[in-house]
Amino acid sequence: MHVIVVGGGVAGLAAAHRLLTAGARVTVLEAAGRFGGKLCSGQVAGVTVDLGAESMLARRPEGVDLAHAVGLGDAVRSPAIGGAAIFSQGALRPMPAEHVMGVPGTPAALTGVLSDAGLARVARDAELPPLRLATAVGEDVAVGQLVAERMGAEVVDRLVEPLLGGVYAGDAYRISLRSAVPRLFEATREHDSLLGAVRAVLRQPAAVGKPGDPVFAGLEGGLGTLPDAVVAACRAAGGELLGGVAVTGLRRTARGWAVALADGHSLAADGVVLATPASVAARLLAAEAPAAAGELGSVEYASMAIVTMAFRRGDLARLPRGSGFLVPAADGRVIKGATFTSAKWDWAAAADPSLFVLRVSIGRHGSAAPLDWDDADLVRAALTDLSDAAGVVAGPVDALVTRWRDGLPQYLVGHDARVGRIRGYLSALPGLRLAGAAYDGVGVPACVASGQRAARELLATLRPGPLADVPEPVAE
């Protein structure tokens, strides 16, 4: 059985790895000259850094398990420091405890973040009509809309929006509760208050992990090392991984699929995994699945830029404290967050102890104009906000700007239903599955799980039997 995986990001690589484990013959086609998608490494002042995603949720096992399976188990690292903050209304404020994506479980958690009037408004949630009656039919709702109705807009602006913006670079008043915060969505159907629903989620072991367990994990040398290791493992298992090869079309044949390439050639396959952005999948499926293509084409994306800078420690009057901070859009700042790389990751600090490396993110859904600025202008804007928030007034010894155009799919209200319709349309096409950030989660573990799910379902369709359920191997 020959399967072609279109797209060499982490979802496509995870699909290829699972397929090869089950004994399939696999070809991965990646249009870019490198594999890994938004898992990408580079160097600033000689220090290797992540230019895309720099951590993964440790409480979901898929990302860490894949790292173990490809020989990176000893490289898994927890952050060296916690203490993230919110830079709100001109001051750094500690990130509140007891919240789910910024939605608090108690008003006391927001002391110092909200005004007295805002705190009082949150407490009124328990006095409003029962929440479960309004959500019992399972209708989706925007996170920001529900929180504003139950707790007031100040909670959304000062906490929910920065946290959702950090994950999706999106608008809290458009992002789906059901798709973006599914545990909270389910809890709202069983509790009378939003405060009570949040507390119920926080009591779930899967939500909080074991006491003392880290929330996030990284890899020594950066997450950009993961795709290289998966590529090496896939090639060692007999997979063919080709970079710089663009796919221009898909056509069903009597025996499976024909995959058209930009150079005019065509490859035959029994099955295909499309692990591409939704817009690319829409273009490739336009002829064979026009209804699915229409739905895929309507998925919106946000663009963002990462500005990574290295400073001489001796030039900094004081080192930034904590692991970083988030910035509410309501404050009108250019940056939406900062990560203090040299404080957060021991391996980055050890690479050059004389330097302090940090990065800021810029760009939100519907507000991509700053990405068109020159690199120098983006660096200056980042330094202005860093000066105000963390007292960084020195100039960097090196800086690197990385732009991710249409990098983050938006899980808007109705997203779950849209994904269901897409999969329903494609169920009539044997030997084809989708994978990637546009469907069931944007984080690294979710993307890995998406690729593994696509592989598992394809195997069950094309080769029913025990091989379809071969588990992901984990190195001892």
Summary of the structure (lengths in Angstrom):
residues: 476
radius of gyration: 22.7
end to end distance: 29.4
largest distance: 69.5
contacts: 1721
relative contact order: 0.20
helix: 41%
strand: 24%
